[in-house]
Amino acid sequence: MYDETLKGRSNIEGVPDDALHVFAKNKGADIHNAQMLHKTCENIFDLHAIDYEKDATSGKLKKLDQIVKGANDDLPNILQLATSARGMLTRYLDLTKGLDNGAFGTIV
């Protein structure tokens, strides 16, 4: 009985595009988000990451020539964005400005 109930919930045909979609893995969410961005937005652009490292002597940040390959849970090297696209932060950026993990917003 449980299996039938679960199977009945796995068919997403007819579900509105703006409904909340939940995925077991990030890859599924990434694919869905890319499809929705291309379906609903114009003027899509790429935002490329820039890596920095702290200089041991001065303590200042120094821009690196190349992106450092890190763990699988690192932020992506390229973000596809568009004006009016909705987004959600997946890392804490600045709590004093409300830029915390899970915060939603619209790109302007």
C-alpha positions as CSV (number, residue, x, y, z in Angstrom):
1,M,0.0,0.0,0.0
2,Y,2.8,2.4,0.9
3,D,4.5,1.7,-2.5
4,E,1.3,2.5,-4.4
5,T,0.9,5.8,-2.5
6,L,4.5,6.8,-3.2
7,K,4.2,5.9,-6.9
8,G,1.1,8.0,-7.2
9,R,3.0,11.0,-5.9
10,S,5.9,10.6,-8.3
11,N,4.1,11.6,-11.4
12,I,4.6,15.4,-11.9
13,E,2.6,15.8,-15.1
14,G,0.2,18.7,-14.8
15,V,2.0,20.2,-11.8
16,P,2.4,24.0,-12.2
17,D,5.9,25.1,-13.1
18,D,6.0,27.5,-10.1
19,A,5.0,24.8,-7.6
20,L,7.7,23.8,-5.1
21,H,9.7,20.9,-6.5
22,V,11.7,18.7,-4.1
23,F,14.6,16.6,-5.3
24,A,16.6,13.9,-3.6
25,K,19.9,15.0,-5.1
26,N,21.3,18.4,-6.2
27,K,21.7,17.2,-9.8
28,G,17.9,16.9,-10.2
29,A,17.4,20.4,-8.8
30,D,20.2,21.8,-11.0
31,I,18.6,20.4,-14.1
32,H,15.1,21.6,-13.2
33,N,16.4,25.1,-12.3
34,A,18.3,25.4,-15.6
35,Q,15.2,24.3,-17.6
36,M,13.0,26.8,-15.7
37,L,15.5,29.6,-16.2
38,H,15.6,29.1,-20.0
39,K,11.8,28.7,-20.1
40,T,10.9,31.8,-18.1
41,C,13.7,34.3,-18.6
42,E,15.4,36.2,-21.3
43,N,18.9,37.7,-21.4
44,I,20.5,34.9,-19.5
45,F,24.1,35.6,-18.7
46,D,27.0,33.7,-17.0
47,L,28.6,34.9,-13.8
48,H,32.1,33.4,-13.5
49,A,33.6,32.8,-10.1
50,I,36.8,34.5,-9.0
51,D,39.0,32.8,-6.4
52,Y,41.2,34.6,-3.9
53,E,43.8,33.5,-1.3
54,K,45.0,35.3,1.7
55,D,48.6,36.5,1.5
56,A,50.5,35.1,4.5
57,T,52.6,38.2,5.0
58,S,50.2,41.0,4.4
59,G,46.9,39.3,5.2
60,K,45.4,40.8,2.1
61,L,43.4,38.8,-0.4
62,K,45.1,38.1,-3.7
63,K,43.2,37.3,-6.8
64,L,44.2,33.9,-8.3
65,D,44.7,33.3,-12.0
66,Q,42.7,30.1,-12.0
67,I,39.7,28.7,-10.1
68,V,40.8,26.3,-7.4
69,K,39.1,22.9,-7.7
70,G,37.7,22.0,-4.3
71,A,35.2,19.6,-2.9
72,N,32.0,18.5,-4.6
73,D,30.0,20.7,-2.3
74,D,31.8,23.9,-3.3
75,L,30.0,26.7,-5.0
76,P,29.8,26.3,-8.8
77,N,32.4,28.0,-11.0
78,I,29.7,29.5,-13.3
79,L,26.2,30.7,-12.4
80,Q,23.6,31.2,-15.1
81,L,21.5,34.2,-14.1
82,A,18.9,36.4,-15.6
83,T,17.0,39.6,-14.6
84,S,13.7,38.7,-12.9
85,A,14.9,35.2,-12.1
86,R,14.3,33.9,-8.6
87,G,17.2,32.5,-6.6
88,M,18.0,31.0,-3.3
89,L,21.3,31.3,-1.4
90,T,22.9,28.1,-0.4
91,R,25.6,29.6,1.8
92,Y,25.7,32.3,4.5
93,L,27.0,35.6,3.0
94,D,26.1,38.4,5.4
95,L,23.7,37.8,8.2
96,T,23.4,41.5,9.0
97,K,21.9,42.0,5.5
98,G,19.7,38.9,5.6
99,L,21.9,37.1,3.2
100,D,21.8,33.7,4.9
101,N,21.4,30.1,3.7
102,G,17.9,29.6,2.3
103,A,17.1,33.2,1.6
104,F,15.1,33.8,-1.5
105,G,15.3,36.8,-3.8
106,T,14.8,38.1,-7.4
107,I,17.6,39.3,-9.6
108,V,17.2,42.9,-10.6
